[in-house]
Amino acid sequence: MEEIKVWLPEDIKELRVLGRTVKRHPLPLFWTGSGIECNYDGTELWCEFETGYSCLEQWIAVYVNGAFLSRQMLNKGRQKICLYRNMATRKINHIKVLKEVQAMPEDPDTYLLVHSLQGDGEFHPLSEPECRIEFIGDSITSGEGSYGSKVEQDWISMWFSAGRTYPYLVAERLHAEYRVISQSGFGVYCAYDNNLDHTIPLYYEQVCGTLTGEHNRLLGAKESHDFSSWQPDYIVINLGTNDGGAFHNPEWNDDSTGRRNKMEYDTDGQPARECLDKVQTAVTEFLSLVRKHNPKAHILWAYGMMGTVVESAIAEGIRVFCDLSEDKKVHYIRLEEINDDSIGARSHPGEKGHRQAAEVLGNYIEALQKQEKE
């Protein structure tokens, strides 16, 4: 048996770090779908993690040669997790480890770090991805409810999964490297509870600004993201579901500033025009922000998996942005709404719902790729 060697993540030039993060040791994993990827020829490979939380634990998933191998909750503190063992000597295996759980601002003590990789083999270069895709969204994109029975309604980490989501499925189909910026309850103009501070545009320029707590700040979550370090070819935005949900929830009040917000219906039962106008403006402004930092990417706004309350506002926001900017690379895609056959836990899309969305998005991006080659 060969001697077990220990590598720090930053010392493995063949290691691909997945997801937005910062250059630190140990390596922080912030967003859902963050992780590490490598080609490795040892008979076994271990990863030393460190995690902490008060109530919302961290989960990881392991994939070996493209196949799902394991999924588990991590205990608090430092621990070595076996990614695989007893494989054939010097056979090169592709290993991917994903953080299954989204960033959890509700628990300021939650974090996930990679300290080292340990094994008896050597690392080998990875092939370049065929494209890069950034996914921006809310609980749907975070995979909330993609695990668990449709009867489950508890809001817990166990029902989240990066690997059962449409971002993962699209990326696998297109041989893409992908990143996810998504947060449950967040919108483009307001959150599901009408909160104006819980929107993705407010945090898009930070590494992972939605996280709370001093520990996460020290890990670099609040730092400005270096967009030049990773430029996507395609950006999929799936926001608007929570803006639509806010119509059904009470007014939000911020006593410290006096700000208030309530998405309301007109007397005819339709969303009030002034509320839709706010969403439209937020869509236009967010597209401007995304385009500023990603000048060459196709931007696809996908919507409809959990209703279409603000669809007209999204469409108008896209139209206004394109008219003002003369941008020809922004697209709108209506996704199929989930039903009793495709629903998962917490009334969110289940695995079938995500596969349906991935099929539509995969087809659309492949068509764009074909056009660009012609």
N, C-alpha and C positions, 0 to 999 in steps of 0.2 A: 504493500500500500504506500502510495506516495505521500510525502509530507503535506499537511494542510497549510496553505498559505493564506495570508490576510492582506486584502487590498482596501485602501480608502477609495471611495467613489471618484474623487478628483484625480486619482493617480491611474485610472484605467482609461486610456485614450480611446479604446474601442467601445466604451460604455455610452449608451445614449440615454440622457436624462429626459424624461417625458413631462410635459406640463410647465407652466410658468413657475420659476423659482429664482433663487439667488445663489451666487457662488459662495457657499459657506460649508464649513464642516462642523458637525454632521450636516448632511444634505436634507433640507426641509422639503416635504411634499405637501402642497397646500390644497390644490383643487382636485375635484374628482377626475379620475383618469390620469392623474400624475403618476410617475413611477420611474422604473428603469428597464432597459432593454439591452440584451447582449447576445453574442454568439460565443459559446463556451464549450470546451472539449473535455472537461473533467468528469469523473465518475459521480461526483456529487458537488452541490453548490448550496451554500448557506448564506443568509443575509441577516445582519445584526440591525435590528430596529430599536428605536426608542419611541415610546408614546406616552401621552398623558391625557387625562380628561377627568371631568367631574361626573358627567352623566351620559355623554354621547361618545361611545367608544369608537375606535378606528377599526376598519376591516380592510383586508387586502385580498387580491385574487392573483393566482399564479397560472401562467400559460406556458406550456412546453411544446415547441414545434407547432405552434398555431392552435393547439388544443387546450381547452380549459382543464386544469389539473386539480386546483383546490381553491377554497375560499374560507377565510377564518377571521375571527375577531382577535385582536392583539391585546394582551394584558398590559397593564401599566408598567412603566420602567423599561429597562433594556433587556432584550431577549434575542436569541438566535433562532431563526426560523429556517427549516430545511425546505429549499425550493424543489430539489429532487435529489435522489441518490441511487447508487447501484446501476447506473447506466453504463453502456459499453465504453471501454477505454478509448480515448482519443476520437470518439465520435462527436462531431460538432453539433451542438443543440442550440436552438434559438429559445431564449428565455425572456419572458416579459412579466413584470410584477406591476400591478396597478393598485392604486389607492381607490377603494370602492366607494368611499364616503365623500360627500361634498365638504367644503369648508363649513364649519359650524359656529357662526357668531353667537349662537345661543349659549354656547359653552366656552367661555374665554380660556379655559384650561386645556382645551383640546389641541393636540399637535401630533405630527408624525415625522420622524427623522430616520435617515439611513446612515448608520455609522460605518459599516464595512461589508464587504463580500468575502467569503471564506470558502476555499475548496482546494482540490488537488490537480487542477488543470490550468489551461491558459485561455486567454480571450482572443477572439478573432474579429476582423473588421465586419461591420454590418453593411448590407447593401443600402444604397441611398433610397429613400422613399420616392415613389413616383409622383407624389404631390404632397402638399401640406395644407391642412384644413383647420381652421379655428371655428369652434362651435360656441355660441353665446346664447344663454337662455336662463331658464328658471328651474323649478323642480322637475319638469319633464326631462330637460336636458341632463339634470343631475341623476336621473334614474330613480327618483323617489317612487316607490311602489312597484318597481320592476321585479322585485322578489316579494314573495308572500301571497297568500290567498286574497281574493277580492273582499273577504269579510274583515280583513285587518284594517284597523283605523288608528292604531297607536303611532305616534310620530317618534320613531326610533331609528337608530343607525342601521339596524338589521335589514330594513326594507329597501335600502339604497344599494344600487349596483352600477358601477361604471361599465362593466362588461356586457350588460344586457340592454344597453341603450342604443338608439339610432346613431349617435356619434361613433361608437366603437364599431358598429356593424358597417357603416359607410366607409370608415377608415380601412377596415379589413378588406372590404370589396375592392377598394381603389388602391390598395397597397400604399396607404398614406400615413404620414406621421400627423397626429392630431393633438389639439389642445382644447380644453373646455374651460369656459368662464361662465359659471352658472350658479344660481343661488335660489333655493326654495323661497317662494313668496314674493320675490322681487319682480318689478315690472320695468317698463321703459319710461313711464311717467310717474306711476305710483305703485305701491305694493298691494297685495290682496286686501289689506286692512286700511287702505287709503294713505298709508305712510309715505310721505314725499321723500324721505331720506333713504328708503330701501328700493333704490333703482340701480340697475347695472351701469348706466352711463356715469353715475357719480364715482364709480370705482374702477372703471375700465382702464384708466391710465396707471393704476397701481398694480404691484405684483399680485397681491391678494387682499385688497383693502377692506373687504367685507368682514374679515376676521377681527375679533375683539381681544382685549387682554394685553397686558404689558409683555408677556412672554412672546406672543406672536409678533408684536412690534419689534422686539429685539431680534427675532428670527429673520426679519426683513419683509414681512407681509405688507407693510405700509409704504415701502420704498417705491419710487417711480419705476415703471417697467421699461426696459430697453427694447423698444420695438424693432430696432435694427438687428437685434440678435436672432430674430426668428420671424420671417415674413411668410404668411400663408398665401397660397394660390387661390384658395376659396374660403369665404367666411359665411357661415350659416347662422343667422340670427333667428331665434325662436322666442320672441318676447311679445307680450300683449295679453296672455292668458290671465295674469294676475291683475292687470289694469281692468280687464273685463269683470273679474271676480269682485273687484272693489265696489261695483254697483250694488252688490248684495250685502255689503257690510257697513257698520256704523261709521260715523265721522271720526277722522283722526285729528287729535289735538296735541300740539306741542306747547305745553304751558310755559316753557322757558323762552320761547320766541313769539308766542301768540299765533303761530301759523295753524291753519286748519285746512282740511281737504275732505270732500265727500263727492264721489262720483254718483250722479243722480239720473233718474229717468224723467222724461217728460210726462205730462198728463196722459199721453197716448200710450205709455208703457215702453217707449223707445228711448235709447240712451240720449240724454240731453246734448244738443248741438255744441254747447260751450265745453262740455266734458270731452266729447270726441275731438274738438279742436285742440284741446290740451294734449291729447295723445298724438294727434297728427303733428303738432309742433315738436313734440319730444322725439318722434320717429325721424323727422327731418334733421333735427339737431344731432341725434345720435349717429345717423348715417354720415353726417359731415365729420364727426369726431373719428369714426371708424375709418373713413376714407383718408383723413389726414395722416393717420399712422400706418395705413396699408394701401399705398397708392396704386398698386397693380392688381390687387385681388378682385375676383368676382365676388359680389356680395349677394347672398340669397336670403331673403326674408321669408321664413317658413312659419306657417301659423294654421291653427285649426284643430289640433288633436284633442283639445278640451273645450271646444266652443269657438264661436266666431263673433263675439259681442262687438269687438272694436275693429273688425276687418276693414270697414270702410275708411276708418281713420288711418290705419296702417297703409292701405293702398294710396290714399291721398298724400300721406307723408312721403312715401316713396316717389310719387309723381312730382311733388313740389321740389324735392331734392334733385331729381333728375333734370327737371326743367331749369332750375337755377344753376346747376353745375355742368349741364350737358354730359352727364355721366351715362355711358352706355352699358355699364357692367353691373347694374343693380337689377335684381329680379325678385318677383313675388311668386311664392308657391303655396297653394292651398293644400294642406295635409288632411288626410281622412280623419274624421272624428271617431274617437274610440266608442265602442258599444259593449254590450254585455259579454261578447265573445273575445274582446281584445283588452278588457280592463284588467288591472292588477290591484295591488293593495292600495289603500287610501284613495280610492276612486281615481287613480292615476293610470297611465298606460302600462299594461303588462308587457311581457316579452313579445307577444303577437302584435300589439300596438306599435312597439318600437320597430319591429321588422317591417311592418307596412310603411312606416315613415321612411325607413332606410331604403326601401325599394324605390320610392318616389324620388328621394334626394339623390340616390346613387344613379338612377337613370338620367336625372337632370344634369348632374355634373359630368357624366360620361358624354352626354350630348354636347355640352360646352367644350369638353376636351376634343371631341371630334371636329367641331367647328374651328377650333384654333389650329388644328393640324392641316386643315384644308386650305 
